[in-house]
């Protein structure tokens, strides 16, 4: 198929053939550019990185969009993404504070930009968009808060009924905006994600109802997440003797989008030593990087855990990494996915040497590990971390190397998972101002069966 522009990809979400969009080539960043970017604000760093991918928006407009997005009024401070050292836990370890946005989760970093970008592009084109998404917890609220009240946009967000924390449900379901539609599906996240792909794969329905996506199947989400890897690197290497000093990142992983952004940043030339992939008991990705065998699990085999946003057994973005692993050969990728559909797994153990070349290592964490890590971090540093970030810290520690900063990507603030925090520490998670009684607010949600036609009917009834 012919190449598409960035804004075409933004509005379509999935590619017209039902696959995932990727850039024709990965833009390269020089050491000189990296040094010049050290002194920029986060908004202007975002502009410099994103303009390498977004070539069909005037540069001045793009700069205005990043400055409109990444400002203290939205993210609560001038730094936007602070570095939070955990030196007393282990030298060189820090959290990258990605949870300062309006929904207290890292998804805000990309989603706030997408909200402004969608509104800008739709206004230019004089059209509307119905966003269909699936969430295991944080994507939903981040998308809805970014899109609420936006002109020309409606959001239909699928979530697994009863599988998110009470705080996460309250954040989403308490929104009363007319353009926000919450649909709680009987099933698990993977069922919700399968519905999104099936609806988006019906090209006639997708076209007639102008269906778009905000999940990390949308390449624009990945591009916006690439920015904070560059930001984290410059914070961690400030004042280093080697201007190209390496940094490692540990990433709690469910749908593979967050760590894929790190893979893209590394491919662009950012000096990343290791990308440490952390999973919970749903360890499909950890198993792949350990064995080379990819074997997604059925919904019935997907565990309900205390890090629920990672309760995913079919990671959409993994396909984009395998594309790189296969030399960016679409025919080989299609053949492999046909094999996956026929056999339920595939074996790329012959590619294991490439995992290290790309910087990937992996590990898994259990409920007991999460509780122990939350207790340890709190006892040794005074910091309270959420269960997903705890998975990242637990898996990261064995991979820390002298002289190489290890940045654990903070997933969310602990208040979103207060029951687990209370189990670990014997006290509730600290609650930021403005969220005191969120669970008591009226909620607006429809609980539905997990079939494609039901979702199509609901979209058709309420589409903009």
C-alpha positions as semicolon CSV with decimal commas, in nm:
position;residue;x (nm);y (nm);z (nm)
1;X;0,000;0,000;0,000
2;X;0,109;0,359;-0,059
3;X;0,266;0,554;0,229
4;X;0,034;0,773;0,437
5;X;0,093;1,106;0,606
6;X;0,125;1,129;0,983
7;X;-0,214;1,295;1,020
8;X;-0,379;1,027;0,804
9;X;-0,232;0,765;1,038
10;X;-0,343;0,971;1,339
11;X;-0,708;0,969;1,228
12;X;-0,719;0,609;1,105
13;X;-0,553;0,435;1,401
14;X;-0,519;0,094;1,237
15;X;-0,389;0,090;0,881
16;X;-0,647;0,036;0,603
17;X;-0,543;-0,331;0,572
18;X;-0,603;-0,387;0,944
19;X;-0,234;-0,383;1,036
20;X;-0,031;-0,142;1,246
21;X;0,125;0,167;1,092
22;X;0,501;0,219;1,125
23;X;0,732;0,485;0,979
24;X;0,900;0,394;0,650
25;X;1,228;0,463;0,828
26;X;1,334;0,568;1,177
27;X;1,475;0,923;1,185
28;X;1,828;0,953;1,320
29;X;1,947;1,198;1,586
30;X;2,310;1,316;1,598
31;X;2,519;1,363;1,914
32;X;2,523;1,735;1,833
33;X;2,143;1,746;1,834
34;X;2,129;1,562;2,165
35;X;2,358;1,816;2,328
36;X;2,165;2,109;2,182
37;X;1,843;1,966;2,327
38;X;1,973;1,947;2,685
39;X;1,864;2,299;2,776
40;X;1,519;2,292;2,614
41;X;1,190;2,293;2,801
42;X;0,995;1,968;2,782
43;X;0,753;2,131;2,537
44;X;1,032;2,239;2,304
45;X;1,207;1,902;2,334
46;X;0,876;1,742;2,232
47;X;0,862;1,973;1,932
48;X;1,216;1,879;1,823
49;X;1,152;1,505;1,853
50;X;0,802;1,504;1,707
51;X;0,883;1,717;1,405
52;X;1,108;1,431;1,290
53;X;0,793;1,218;1,255
54;X;0,526;1,481;1,183
55;X;0,610;1,637;0,848
56;X;0,261;1,737;0,731
57;X;0,187;1,999;1,000
58;X;0,351;2,343;0,974
59;X;0,638;2,362;1,222
60;X;0,504;2,674;1,393
61;X;0,169;2,503;1,447
62;X;0,340;2,194;1,588
63;X;0,544;2,408;1,827
64;X;0,225;2,578;1,946
65;X;0,062;2,237;2,000
66;X;0,348;2,107;2,215
67;X;0,357;2,428;2,418
68;X;-0,020;2,417;2,464
69;X;0,012;2,058;2,590
70;X;0,321;2,048;2,808
71;X;0,268;2,338;3,048
72;X;0,268;2,366;3,428
73;X;-0,108;2,421;3,445
74;X;-0,161;2,071;3,299
75;X;0,127;1,881;3,460
76;X;0,156;2,056;3,794
77;X;0,506;2,199;3,771
78;X;0,774;2,354;3,552
79;X;0,974;2,031;3,516
80;X;0,677;1,836;3,368
81;X;0,860;1,502;3,416
82;X;1,081;1,505;3,729
83;X;1,355;1,259;3,817
84;X;1,294;1,097;4,158
85;X;1,617;0,940;4,290
86;X;1,599;0,619;4,493
87;X;1,969;0,622;4,583
88;X;1,919;0,473;4,929
89;X;1,748;0,176;4,768
90;X;2,035;0,117;4,524
91;X;2,284;0,369;4,380
92;X;2,194;0,483;4,031
93;X;1,824;0,395;4,052
94;X;1,560;0,665;3,997
95;X;1,196;0,690;3,904
96;X;1,106;0,888;3,595
97;X;0,802;1,081;3,719
98;X;0,549;1,035;3,440
99;X;0,238;1,059;3,659
100;X;0,206;1,432;3,717
101;X;-0,077;1,480;3,465
102;X;-0,451;1,519;3,521
103;X;-0,527;1,145;3,560
104;X;-0,213;1,063;3,763
105;X;-0,077;0,809;3,511
106;X;0,192;0,799;3,244
107;X;-0,070;0,777;2,968
108;X;-0,133;1,152;3,014
109;X;0,209;1,225;2,863
110;X;0,095;1,121;2,515
111;X;-0,280;1,152;2,548
112;X;-0,286;1,522;2,636
113;X;-0,091;1,589;2,318
114;X;-0,323;1,368;2,113
115;X;-0,628;1,553;2,243
116;X;-0,493;1,884;2,114
117;X;-0,363;1,724;1,795
118;X;-0,697;1,559;1,711
119;X;-0,886;1,885;1,761
120;X;-0,636;2,075;1,544
121;X;-0,640;1,822;1,257
122;X;-1,018;1,775;1,259
123;X;-1,071;2,152;1,246
124;X;-0,833;2,183;0,952
125;X;-1,010;1,904;0,765
126;X;-1,362;2,009;0,862
127;X;-1,459;1,661;0,978
128;X;-1,539;1,461;1,292
129;X;-1,401;1,147;1,456
130;X;-1,538;0,870;1,676
131;X;-1,257;0,729;1,886
132;X;-1,288;0,363;1,983
133;X;-1,050;0,244;2,252
134;X;-0,987;-0,036;2,499
135;X;-0,837;0,012;2,842
136;X;-0,701;-0,206;3,119
137;X;-0,714;0,095;3,349
138;X;-0,520;0,409;3,267
139;X;-0,555;0,458;2,890
140;X;-0,929;0,511;2,931
141;X;-0,921;0,792;3,182
142;X;-0,622;0,958;3,013
143;X;-0,800;0,952;2,676
144;X;-1,129;1,074;2,817
145;X;-0,974;1,360;3,012
146;X;-0,779;1,461;2,701
147;X;-1,083;1,446;2,470
148;X;-1,363;1,570;2,699
149;X;-1,532;1,872;2,548
150;X;-1,316;1,864;2,233
151;X;-1,497;1,976;1,921
152;X;-1,580;1,708;1,664
153;X;-1,472;1,412;1,879
154;X;-1,664;1,137;2,058
155;X;-1,497;0,865;2,267
156;X;-1,625;0,508;2,305
157;X;-1,405;0,341;2,567
158;X;-1,425;-0,033;2,635
159;X;-1,307;-0,158;2,975
160;X;-1,321;-0,505;3,134
161;X;-1,614;-0,506;3,379
162;X;-1,495;-0,536;3,738
163;X;-1,127;-0,571;3,645
164;X;-1,002;-0,221;3,730
165;X;-0,947;-0,057;4,067
166;X;-1,232;0,143;4,222
167;X;-1,033;0,464;4,170
168;X;-0,970;0,387;3,803
169;X;-1,338;0,313;3,745
170;X;-1,439;0,633;3,923
171;X;-1,201;0,844;3,716
172;X;-1,359;0,720;3,395
173;X;-1,719;0,657;3,481
174;X;-1,774;0,980;3,675
175;X;-1,723;1,192;3,363
176;X;-2,057;1,336;3,251
177;X;-1,945;1,495;2,924
178;X;-2,183;1,420;2,638
179;X;-1,900;1,312;2,404
180;X;-1,768;1,044;2,645
181;X;-1,922;0,694;2,635
182;X;-1,798;0,429;2,882
183;X;-1,875;0,067;2,795
184;X;-1,790;-0,199;3,055
185;X;-1,751;-0,531;2,873
186;X;-1,801;-0,873;3,028
187;X;-1,451;-1,022;2,985
188;X;-1,085;-0,921;3,013
189;X;-0,881;-0,646;2,846
190;X;-0,779;-0,873;2,558
191;X;-1,148;-0,921;2,474
192;X;-1,195;-0,543;2,463
193;X;-0,887;-0,506;2,244
194;X;-1,009;-0,779;2,007
195;X;-1,341;-0,593;1,965
196;X;-1,157;-0,268;1,883
197;X;-0,953;-0,447;1,617
198;X;-1,260;-0,621;1,472
199;X;-1,460;-0,299;1,447
200;X;-1,162;-0,113;1,300
201;X;-1,107;-0,401;1,060
202;X;-1,455;-0,355;0,909
203;X;-1,348;-0,091;0,659
204;X;-1,702;-0,004;0,549
205;X;-1,817;0,058;0,906
206;X;-1,493;0,234;0,998
207;X;-1,522;0,469;0,703
208;X;-1,893;0,547;0,735
209;X;-1,867;0,618;1,108
210;X;-1,517;0,778;1,097
211;X;-1,363;0,543;1,356
212;X;-1,026;0,636;1,506
213;X;-0,810;0,503;1,790
214;X;-0,617;0,634;2,089
215;X;-0,473;0,304;2,209
216;X;-0,106;0,252;2,141
217;X;-0,212;0,084;1,815
218;X;-0,219;0,449;1,702
219;X;0,136;0,538;1,599
220;X;0,091;0,897;1,721
221;X;0,072;0,765;2,080
222;X;0,408;0,591;2,041
223;X;0,570;0,898;1,884
224;X;0,463;1,119;2,175
225;X;0,596;0,865;2,426
226;X;0,938;0,862;2,259
227;X;0,993;1,215;2,392
228;X;1,024;1,124;2,759
229;X;1,304;0,878;2,692
230;X;1,511;1,166;2,553
231;X;1,408;1,378;2,851
232;X;1,495;1,105;3,103
233;X;1,834;1,051;2,940
234;X;1,927;1,419;2,960
235;X;1,821;1,443;3,327
236;X;2,014;1,130;3,426
237;X;2,334;1,230;3,241
238;X;2,346;1,597;3,333
239;X;2,705;1,683;3,416
240;X;2,840;1,345;3,304
241;X;3,199;1,339;3,177
242;X;3,089;1,148;2,867
243;X;2,835;1,358;2,674
244;X;2,699;1,036;2,523
245;X;2,675;0,846;2,851
246;X;2,439;0,551;2,847
247;X;2,123;0,509;3,055
248;X;1,905;0,203;3,114
249;X;1,526;0,211;3,142
250;X;1,300;-0,037;3,321
251;X;0,944;-0,044;3,192
252;X;0,640;-0,219;3,344
253;X;0,488;-0,374;3,033
254;X;0,141;-0,487;2,930
255;X;0,058;-0,388;2,572
256;X;0,427;-0,323;2,483
257;X;0,363;0,037;2,373
258;X;0,561;0,209;2,648
259;X;0,876;0,004;2,599
260;X;0,834;0,011;2,220
261;X;0,875;0,390;2,244
262;X;1,208;0,323;2,418
263;X;1,306;0,086;2,139
264;X;1,228;0,360;1,887
265;X;1,430;0,616;2,084
266;X;1,726;0,377;2,097
267;X;1,693;0,313;1,722
268;X;1,703;0,690;1,666
269;X;2,044;0,708;1,834
270;X;1,963;0,776;2,200
271;X;2,238;0,612;2,412
272;X;2,023;0,348;2,584
273;X;2,216;0,060;2,738
274;X;1,928;-0,168;2,839
275;X;1,553;-0,180;2,804
276;X;1,436;-0,387;3,100
277;X;1,092;-0,532;3,034
278;X;0,895;-0,611;3,351
279;X;0,577;-0,819;3,352
280;X;0,345;-0,943;3,624
281;X;0,209;-1,299;3,640
282;X;0,082;-1,253;3,284
283;X;0,431;-1,308;3,152
284;X;0,384;-1,374;2,780
285;X;0,638;-1,105;2,686
286;X;0,890;-1,208;2,953
287;X;0,862;-1,566;2,825
288;X;0,936;-1,449;2,471
289;X;1,249;-1,256;2,564
290;X;1,365;-1,548;2,778
291;X;1,294;-1,829;2,532
292;X;1,221;-1,677;2,191
293;X;0,877;-1,840;2,189
294;X;0,569;-1,619;2,166
295;X;0,256;-1,787;2,299
296;X;-0,034;-1,551;2,374
297;X;-0,283;-1,675;2,634
298;X;-0,660;-1,705;2,605
299;X;-0,883;-1,486;2,819
300;X;-0,944;-1,780;3,051
301;X;-0,567;-1,807;3,109
302;X;-0,516;-1,437;3,184
303;X;-0,470;-1,384;3,557
304;X;-0,641;-1,110;3,753
305;X;-0,356;-0,951;3,948
306;X;-0,280;-0,659;4,179
307;X;-0,113;-0,475;3,889
308;X;-0,428;-0,489;3,673
309;X;-0,321;-0,252;3,397
310;X;-0,069;-0,521;3,294
311;X;-0,323;-0,806;3,288
312;X;-0,271;-0,846;2,914
313;X;-0,179;-1,163;2,726
314;X;-0,187;-1,035;2,366
315;X;0,029;-0,726;2,331
316;X;-0,065;-0,532;2,018
317;X;0,257;-0,335;1,986
318;X;0,471;-0,645;1,999
319;X;0,399;-0,687;1,628
320;X;0,586;-0,364;1,558
321;X;0,896;-0,491;1,738
322;X;0,886;-0,825;1,555
323;X;0,871;-0,629;1,229
324;X;1,210;-0,476;1,319
325;X;1,337;-0,814;1,437
326;X;1,257;-0,959;1,093
327;X;1,448;-0,685;0,911
328;X;1,132;-0,477;0,849
329;X;1,009;-0,736;0,599
330;X;0,625;-0,723;0,581
331;X;0,597;-1,056;0,396
332;X;0,792;-1,240;0,667
333;X;0,582;-1,069;0,934
334;X;0,255;-1,169;0,767
335;X;0,373;-1,529;0,735
336;X;0,464;-1,535;1,103
337;X;0,125;-1,392;1,208
338;X;-0,049;-1,648;0,985
339;X;0,148;-1,915;1,172
340;X;0,042;-1,761;1,502
341;X;-0,324;-1,770;1,396
342;X;-0,295;-2,134;1,288
343;X;-0,083;-2,272;1,573
344;X;-0,128;-2,031;1,863
345;X;0,245;-1,958;1,891
346;X;0,565;-1,907;1,698
347;X;0,934;-1,968;1,768
348;X;1,195;-1,697;1,708
349;X;1,458;-1,846;1,937
350;X;1,705;-1,819;1,647
351;X;1,673;-1,440;1,686
352;X;1,769;-1,436;2,056
353;X;2,115;-1,279;1,988
354;X;1,930;-0,979;1,841
355;X;1,738;-0,924;2,166
356;X;2,063;-0,822;2,334
357;X;2,164;-0,612;2,035
358;X;1,841;-0,417;2,082
359;X;1,913;-0,387;2,455
360;X;1,622;-0,603;2,576
361;X;1,629;-0,803;2,897
362;X;1,326;-0,914;3,095
363;X;1,190;-1,039;3,425
364;X;0,864;-1,106;3,605
365;X;0,709;-1,004;3,935
366;X;0,440;-1,163;4,154
367;X;0,190;-1,026;4,405
368;X;0,428;-1,113;4,688
369;X;0,711;-0,937;4,501
370;X;0,498;-0,624;4,459
371;X;0,409;-0,606;4,826
372;X;0,771;-0,663;4,930
373;X;0,901;-0,401;4,685
374;X;0,646;-0,140;4,794
375;X;0,749;-0,201;5,156
376;X;1,121;-0,193;5,076
377;X;1,105;0,128;4,871
378;X;0,895;0,299;5,138
379;X;1,119;0,184;5,424
380;X;1,445;0,283;5,254
381;X;1,343;0,599;5,068
382;X;1,012;0,718;5,216
383;X;0,856;0,703;4,867
384;X;0,528;0,519;4,804
385;X;0,505;0,354;4,461
386;X;0,212;0,193;4,285
387;X;0,202;-0,185;4,215
388;X;0,299;-0,155;3,847
389;X;0,596;0,066;3,926
390;X;0,686;-0,189;4,194
391;X;0,698;-0,457;3,924
392;X;0,940;-0,233;3,734
393;X;1,162;-0,171;4,037
394;X;1,171;-0,539;4,134
395;X;1,275;-0,650;3,786
396;X;1,519;-0,360;3,738
397;X;1,737;-0,413;4,046
398;X;1,932;-0,719;3,924
399;X;2,017;-0,535;3,600
400;X;2,164;-0,221;3,760
401;X;2,523;-0,168;3,646
402;X;2,784;0,061;3,808
403;X;2,800;0,396;3,634
404;X;2,485;0,340;3,429
405;X;2,176;0,517;3,565
406;X;1,867;0,295;3,583
407;X;1,544;0,487;3,529
408;X;1,225;0,302;3,623
409;X;0,930;0,447;3,435
410;X;0,668;0,542;3,692
411;X;0,333;0,406;3,579
412;X;0,084;0,582;3,806
413;X;0,048;0,744;4,145
414;X;-0,026;0,490;4,421
415;X;-0,370;0,634;4,506
416;X;-0,505;0,459;4,197
417;X;-0,440;0,123;4,368
418;X;-0,493;0,206;4,731
419;X;-0,612;-0,142;4,837
420;X;-0,276;-0,294;4,743
421;X;-0,088;-0,008;4,909
422;X;-0,288;-0,064;5,227
423;X;-0,211;-0,436;5,213
424;X;0,159;-0,360;5,178
425;X;0,198;-0,069;5,421
426;X;-0,102;-0,094;5,651
427;X;-0,216;0,254;5,553
428;X;-0,396;0,406;5,254
429;X;-0,204;0,561;4,968
430;X;-0,158;0,938;4,987
431;X;-0,443;1,110;4,801
432;X;-0,368;1,423;4,596
433;X;-0,587;1,728;4,642
434;X;-0,898;1,725;4,429
435;X;-0,947;1,349;4,439
436;X;-1,080;1,318;4,795
437;X;-1,426;1,173;4,719
438;X;-1,400;1,063;4,358
439;X;-1,540;0,713;4,428
440;X;-1,863;0,869;4,562
441;X;-1,938;1,073;4,246
442;X;-2,227;0,964;4,022
443;X;-2,107;0,726;3,751
444;X;-2,219;0,703;3,388
445;X;-2,142;0,365;3,230
446;X;-2,316;0,092;3,033
447;X;-2,231;-0,274;3,098
448;X;-2,251;-0,475;2,775
449;X;-2,180;-0,817;2,630
450;X;-1,847;-0,850;2,457
451;X;-1,962;-0,896;2,100
452;X;-1,870;-0,684;1,802
453;X;-2,222;-0,614;1,676
454;X;-2,336;-0,476;2,013
455;X;-2,050;-0,227;2,011
456;X;-2,117;-0,130;1,650
457;X;-2,481;-0,061;1,732
458;X;-2,388;0,159;2,026
459;X;-2,138;0,355;1,816
460;X;-2,390;0,401;1,535
461;X;-2,644;0,538;1,780
462;X;-2,416;0,799;1,942
463;X;-2,153;0,882;1,680
464;X;-2,071;1,244;1,600
